Amino acid sequence: MATPFERVKAAWGLSNRESELNRVVEAMASEGVTRDELDNALGQLLDEVRDAGADDETEEIINNVGDRLHGWCHESRRISAETSAQPTQEEIAKLPRWAQVAFAARCARRVLPLFSHRWPDAPENYATRLTWAVEVGERSAAHAGAGEDWAPPAGALTCAAYVCDAVTNASRDRARAIEVIRHTVTAVTKFKDRAENIFDPHIGEVFHAITSHTIGVIANHLAISQETFNAAVREANTIVRGDFEHLVRLAAGQHWSNETPVPPDVFGPMWPNGAPKSWPKDLSKNHDQPIAGDMTVRSIVGHIVQAVVA
């Protein structure tokens, strides 16, 4: 993955260097690259063109981009480098109820294959139970609380958080991973009231856990060294933010309400351009207890209860 300096240098080498430099700096800022990182990249580029004997007019092009980055220009031309890569609690609260559940389940589904990769010799029912936990959120969002095929939103969200937590700790703290796998059933049965307030203060903490675990495990898998970890974090942020923004656009464009069903296929393919190199296969395709299409969330929860973790 190219560094910020490599990206600005590549833009500088194009024929329309001024507009390309502005474009690539704006793009990196929107991806979560910090102002300091962008400033350092522009400084390196400026040093390089000076060493090559650039004139004042050429240097001014780079300085103008730096001025936009620091806000030393008209407000309409400023480059914002302060956008949070992770969706904030306030942003998430604006999504309809089942869209929130669908986003949480999408995060859990994305990282689920890494569980067995990080814990190859884990008992088989661990992966099975986590797969069912993801299904609880996906099916609940897809049916929007209709009939028997739903779990209360707060329960489905907490379940997704436990899945992401278990994946993180599969190679770090396996006692913790076992503990949260046990809690997946509690997460659903604890919230019996369908009207459980999805917007209470704890839900913000749950979403923070979901996105933090998701970004962390993706970045750790993508990074090949400590030097590439920051770039991997940015890529993981972009992936998670992309799923969220997709839901925001759909919710606004299609006028979703708190009663709108949100099935998993609204997101499209998990990896439109192909999964990252060495990314493991989806656990749902090979775990030992596949879920029949006519099973309800309640029956899935029943199976989770029976799949006792040792």
N, C-alpha and C positions, 0 to 999 in steps of 0.2 A: 504494500500500500504506500502510495506516494506521501511524503511529508509536506507540510504547508509550504516550505521553501521550494521543494521540487515542483509543486503545483503552480506557484507564482512564477517560477522561472520558465516553466513550460508555456504559460500564458504570455510571458514577455517575448518569447520566441516567435509568436504568431504575427501575421502581418498587421492586424488591427490591434496593436499591443495595448493601447490605453483602455479601450472598451473591454478587451478580454481580461485585463488585469483587474478591472473593477468587477467584472462578472465573477471571476473565480474567487475573489476575496469575499464578495457577498455570499456566494454559495457556501464557502467554508464557515462563515459566520452563522449561517442558518443551520449548518450541521452540528453546531456546538463547539467549534474551534474557538478558543478564548481570544480575547483582544491581545493579550500579551504574546500568544503564539503567532498571531497574524502580524503583529508589530515586529516581532523578531524576524519573521520571514521576509517582510518588506525591507527591513534593515540589511539583511544579508544580500538581498537582490540589489539594493542601492550600492553597497560596498563593491559588489561584483561589477556593476556597470561603470562605477568610478574607476576601478582598476583597469577597465577596458578602454578608458579615455572618453567616456560619455560627456556630452556638452551639458550646459545648464538646463536647456529646454528638455532634454531627455530625463535628467534627474527630477525635474519639476513634475513630470508625469507620475513618478513613483510617490513623490511627496504629496501630491494631490490626493492620491488614494489613502495615504496615511492620515491626511487631514479629515477625510470623510469618516475614517475608522474612529478617530478620536472626537468627532463631532465639531471640528473647527471649520464649519461651513454652514450653509443654510440648512435648516432642519429637514427639508425635503430631500437633501442629498446625503444625509448621514447613513452610515452602515451600522446597523444594530448588531452588536456581538453579545447581547445579554439575554437572548432568548433561552429559556430553560429547555434542555434537550428532553428531559423527562416531563411528561404531562403533569401539571400541578394539580393539587387537590381542587382548586377552583375550576380549572379547565374540565376535569373529570366530572365534577358535580353538575356541569351544564349538559352532559350527555343524558339521554333518557335512561331509565332504570335498566332495561335489558341490554342496551348497548354497552353499559358499564360492565355487566356480567359477561357479555360476549368478548369484550376487550381483555378482561382478566383471563378468561378461558383460552383466548388466543395466545397470550403470553405463556400460560402453562403448557399448552400444546406444543408451542415452538421449542421449549427447552426440555420437554419430557424425554426425547431420545437420548439426551446426555446422561440420564440417570444411570442406565446400564453401562454406558461408556465410562463413567466415573467410578462405578462400583460393579465391575464385571461379574463377581461371584456372589452378588446379593441373592437372597432367596427369591424364587420366581414370583411368589405372591406379592412381594413389595412392588414390583413394576406393574403387576396386574391391578393392585389397589390404587396406585397413582393414576393409571390409565382410566379406571372407572371414575376417579375423582374429577378428572378433566371432563369426562363425558357428562357428569352431573351439571357442570356449568354450561357446557355447549347445548345440552338438551333443554335446560331451563330457559336459556335465552331464546332458543329456537321456538319454543312453545309459549313463551311469555306468560307462564302461569296458568295455561289452559289445561283443564282436565287434571290428570294425575301426574303429567310429565313435567314437573317443575320442582325446584327447591327454592326456598326463600332467598331473595337476592343476597342478603348479608351472609347466609350460609354458603352459597355458591362462591362468593368472592373470597371468603376465608378459606374455603377448600382450595381454590386456585393458589392462594398465598402459601398454603402448606405444601402443595406440589412443588412450587418454585423453591421453597426453603429446602425441601428434601433433596432436590437436584443439586443445589449449592453445597449441601453438607454430605453428599454421597461420597466425596473424596476428602472432606475436611473434618467432619465430626459425625461419625456414623451413629453414635448414640443419639445425637440430636435428630438425625434423619429418621431413625426408627420411631422416635417420639412423635414427630410431626406426621408420619405415616399413620400412626395410631389415631391421631387427632382428626384425620380426614372425615371419619364418620361422625364424630362429635360436632364438627363444623356444620354439618347439614342438620342433624337432629336437634342441635341447641336452639336454632332459630325456627321455631314452629309457626310463628305468626307470619303469614304472607306479607302483612303490612309493616314488617320490621323496617325501621327507618334506615334506609340505605345511605342517608347523608349525615349520619351521626359522626362525631369527631373520630371515632375509632376507624371508620371506613377510610378516612384519609391515610391513616397509618397503614392499613391493610394494602391500599394501592401503592403506597411508597415501598412497602416490602416486596410486592409483586414486581414492580418495574425495576427496583434495585437488584433483586435476585436475577431477574431475566437478563438485564444488561451485563451484570457481573459474570454470569456463567457463559454467556455468548462471547464476551470479550476474552475471558480466560481460554476459551477453546480456540478462538481465532488468532490470538497473539502467539508468535513463535519465539519471542524473547521479551525481556523487560523493556527493551527499547521500542518494541512495536505495540506495547500494551495500550498506550494512550490513543494511538490510532485505532486500535481494535475497540476501545470504549466508544470512540466517536461513531464507528460503524455500527456498533450495537445500539447506540442511542438513536441513530438514523432509522434503523429497522423498527424499533419500538415506536418511535414517533410517527413513522410512516403508517403503521397500523392504526394508530390513534387518529391521525389526521384524516385517514380514509373514512373512518366512522363519523367524524365530525362533518365531513362533506355530505355523506349519505343522509345523516340525520337532518341536516339543514335542507338539502335539496329535495328530500322526500317527505319532509314534515313529520318525522317520527315523534311519537308520544311515549309516555311511560308504559303503554300497553302494546307497543309495536314489537312483534317477534323479530329476533335478529339471529338467524342461523349462521353457522360457521362459514358457509360458502359465500357470504357477502364480502369476505376479505379477498377471495380469489386464492390462487396457489400460495402455499407457505413460502416458497422460494421461486418467484417468477423466472429468475435467470439461472436457476439451478442452485442446489444447496451448496454451502461452502465446502471446500475440500476437506475430506475425512469426517464430514458430518454423519453421525450414525443414522440408521434407518428409524422410521417412526415405530415406536413400540406397539402402537395399536395394530400394526400389520402382522406382528408375530408373537404377541403375548399369549399366554396359554389358555385364557378363558375369554374368548371373543364375546362381544355383546350382541345379542340378537336384535334385529331391527325393530321388533315389536315390544322390546322391554321398555318399561317406564323408569323414570328417575327413582321412584320409590322402590322398584324392584332392584335397581342397581345398588341403591343404598343398602338394601337387605343383603345383597351379596358381599358388599364391603364389610358389613358387620360380621359375616361368617368367615371372612378371610382374615383370621386372627394373625397378628404379627407376633412372632416369637420374641 
